[in-house]
Amino acid sequence: MDTSLSSSIAERLHAVRTSMQAAALAAGRDPASVSLVAVSKFHPLQSVQEALAANQCVFGENRVQEAAAKFPPLRATHPALRLHLIGGLQTNKAREAVRIADMIESLDRPALVDAIARAADAEGRLPDLLVEVNTGDEPQKFGVPKEQADAFIRLCQQRFGASLRGLMCIPPAEQNPVPHFQLLRSMAQTHGLPVLSMGMSADFEQAIAQGATLVRVGSAIFGPRPALA
Ligand SMILES: *Cc1c(COP(=O)(O)O)cnc(C)c1O
């Protein structure tokens, strides 16, 4: 895949889509069953507009404030736009998250469930929701710990019904991601959840082989971003 800096966002998007299709076909899957979430965090509006011009409609952002500054103004001209919030979410940001997001991928604790339920009542809208599972049980990471995941998923299903669409994970950086993808898939099967958000720039093809329905790809599309704080 060509991810060199000299190529444009449109060219890199095309390369990612081509790799996604090949990975789906190699796994005996329908390429249309996997969607690309273009992760535009830390990248300017101009980059988002270039991706939109290349027919990319679904975007991911980590921070509510950054997403709120970039995306709502684009909706009037791009009705197909979909915004996914993929970062750890503070309860005091729940209301704005519910207001601007089409999907929140990072439900991971009961206090956040309460905050999102209250915000949904107040705003009169409820985005689609995913539970983030900390499949590596890394203490510094967001996501519900593995051993609490089943109970937490049931809580979210009781609270949100079919708006709880599936699961998301970010495997530990230094490990083979495949067992993490497999664990997430089996948890989703257990709970009858259709959406599996897994795979990033480095491993989206492996994630597709393991059943991903959403891949979240940032640097392979938009190039490198400033180091995370
Ligand atoms: C930044 C980020 C991504 C994209 O990572 P890349 O390696 O740049 O593709 C995906 N998911 C989450 C949750 C992220 O924070």
The ligand as a Gaussian input file, in Angstrom:
#p B3LYP/6-31G(d) Opt

LIG

0 1
 C       -5.997000       7.547000      16.407000
 C       -6.921000       6.389000      16.465000
 C       -7.095000       5.532000      15.370000
 C       -6.312000       5.666000      14.075000
 O       -4.999000       5.274000      14.274000
 P       -3.968000       5.125000      13.019000
 O       -2.935000       4.232000      13.529000
 O       -3.490000       6.496000      12.708000
 O       -4.738000       4.537000      11.895000
 C       -8.025000       4.515000      15.490000
 N       -8.750000       4.330000      16.612000
 C       -8.608000       5.139000      17.680000
 C       -9.445000       4.895000      18.882000
 C       -7.698000       6.181000      17.651000
 O       -7.555000       6.963000      18.728000

